[in-house]
Amino acid sequence: MSLPFIDLKSQFVALESKVRARIDRVFDHGQYIMGPEVAELEQKLSEFTGAKYCVTVSSGTEALLISLMALGVGPGDEVITTPFTFVATAEVIVLLGAKPVFVDVEPDTCNIGAAKIEEKITKNTKAIIPVSLYGQPADMDEINEIAARYGDIPVIEDAAQSFGATYKGLKSCNLSKIGCTSFFPSKPLGCYGDGGAVFTSDPALAEACRQIRLHGQSERYVHTRVGVGGRMDTIQCAIVLAKLSRFEWEIQKRIELGEMYNRLLDGMGVDRVAQKSDRTSVFAQYTVVLDRREEVREKLKALGVPTAVHYPVPLNEQPAYSQHCCPECTPVASSMSRRVMSLPMSPDMSLDDLNMVVRSLKECCNA
Ligand SMILES: Cc1ncc(COP(=O)(O)O)c(C=O)c1O
């Protein structure tokens, strides 16, 4: 029998009565769109992150799109980001007619190399989107400092994988002008469908995001700006509210399991994505770095250990994005994309299962 890569079933069993009670309440009041759970969740999440405002939206992708729209990004503009991410990060830039400018990643964390950002800034740079990959924030202080020096370029943290992580004591999503997260089911804080949120402490940006998610409406049938249908369903907000009751425990479990993996793998000499000491990761993925990856993956699969690759191809090597940057310009992302491999990780994973994964990996690497 194979282990689950992410164990959503055990999580549901633990939360079932809370989830069902929350959903029942939505059926009772019947406000399926913009019901009271939407504002309740926004309040709780802004308290959790420390950002003044939270605007829930229909997905993490929509959170990024709405943020860029709120900043007025459009044709002719450039947005600096990493090529080593899920496609949504760059997709929203191109959808708005702007150009993604890819900056290579650090070889140890796989996050955007802050030191390489400055040389890519031009008069057209309208935003910088670092991604907190695998659940660990990027070098946000350095990135904010560069952005400030060039006329306060807005920094949007793509925190789709890092909700609950910290950086120098502050929560992910509250580390720059805007933070965007995803509640996709497998994310550290997931719903049972699509969902996401934008965080900011800037009241004008928060209001712009609120209007844009509702077709640009400032009041009913007054469309002040162009927007999208980007609301998060009341039922999905209710599910996240139920999941919040156990979220702190889940973060601690993720950190404990991540540290256990670190210790065991260090002992075996297996390379892994580095964790920096001034920040915590929520290990959306636990990722190792190895040669002969495909061979090892096949062997692990035969032993009942599922793995995943985030991401097998950097975005500047994807057909739809390759015109924006050559592969040779981002050699670290190219090399890491061929070597990274994520292992099973969920808060409900037992230590026995984790030990079994590590034993199997050892067997496969030595074979
Ligand atoms: C880094 C990153 N950005 C954006 C997204 C998009 O989030 P969603 O799937 O909720 O649209 C994801 C989701 O996989 C992601 O991992």
The ligand as an SDF file (V2000), in Angstrom:
LIG
                    3D

 16 16  0  0  0  0  0  0  0  0999 V2000
    3.6100   29.5760   -5.9370 C   0  0  0  0  0  0  0  0  0  0  0  0
    2.1730   29.5010   -6.3450 C   0  0  0  0  0  0  0  0  0  0  0  0
    1.5690   30.6110   -6.8140 N   0  0  0  0  0  0  0  0  0  0  0  0
    0.2760   30.6120   -7.1740 C   0  0  0  0  0  0  0  0  0  0  0  0
   -0.4910   29.4790   -7.0860 C   0  0  0  0  0  0  0  0  0  0  0  0
   -1.9100   29.5150   -7.5660 C   0  0  0  0  0  0  0  0  0  0  0  0
   -2.8390   29.2050   -6.5700 O   0  0  0  0  0  0  0  0  0  0  0  0
   -4.2730   28.6080   -6.9730 P   0  0  0  0  0  0  0  0  0  0  0  0
   -4.0630   27.2050   -7.4070 O   0  0  0  0  0  0  0  0  0  0  0  0
   -5.0810   28.7310   -5.7230 O   0  0  0  0  0  0  0  0  0  0  0  0
   -4.8020   29.4600   -8.0660 O   0  0  0  0  0  0  0  0  0  0  0  0
    0.0840   28.2880   -6.5970 C   0  0  0  0  0  0  0  0  0  0  0  0
   -0.7120   27.0570   -6.5050 C   0  0  0  0  0  0  0  0  0  0  0  0
   -0.2820   25.9690   -6.7600 O   0  0  0  0  0  0  0  0  0  0  0  0
    1.4520   28.3010   -6.2250 C   0  0  0  0  0  0  0  0  0  0  0  0
    2.0510   27.1990   -5.7510 O   0  0  0  0  0  0  0  0  0  0  0  0
  1  2  1  0
  2  3  1  0
  2 15  2  0
  3  4  2  0
  4  5  1  0
  5  6  1  0
  5 12  2  0
  6  7  1  0
  7  8  1  0
  8  9  2  0
  8 10  1  0
  8 11  1  0
 12 13  1  0
 12 15  1  0
 13 14  2  0
 15 16  1  0
M  END
$$$$
